[in-house]
Amino acid sequence: MCWNPDALFDNETSDQTLLCLKLYDEMRQVAAQGGTVTCAELGARVGLPQDSLEGRAEFCRMVDAINLHLHLCGQPMLSAVVLARDNGRPSWRFFEQARRLGLYREGTDHQAFFQEELNKVYKCWSNAQGG
């Protein structure tokens, strides 16, 4: 396992690193239980309320950093467990980041890609070696 939250935020405060680690841990727990969580629920759990643009931006930045770091470690996009409250699906950011990481190609079936990534996440974090 190559998870190192300090590597995520060069020249950032330790508070941000701790917040990012809390976010990672909450997503990991949801994945280990085979569940999903909304952005609002997850944000509230870690102290990043989603009721402001600033809070949503910080939340998204941290989720993207976690996904990138895990991708570089050969692990799936943990944010597959995070769904939008209004439609129960991953946000457009999930697919956009997957495209940037080379995991998702234009024309690919959104639902099939999402379900495959979610299954990988569940498999990865359902055992002690995954997180």
Secondary structure, 3 states (H helix, E strand, C coil): CCCCHHHCCCCCCHHHHHHHHHHHHHHHHHHHCCCCEEHHHHHHHHCCCCCCHHHHHHHHHHHHHHHHHHHHCCCCCHHHHEECCCCCCCCHHHHHHHHHCCCCCCCCCHHHHHHHHHHHHHHHHCCCCCC
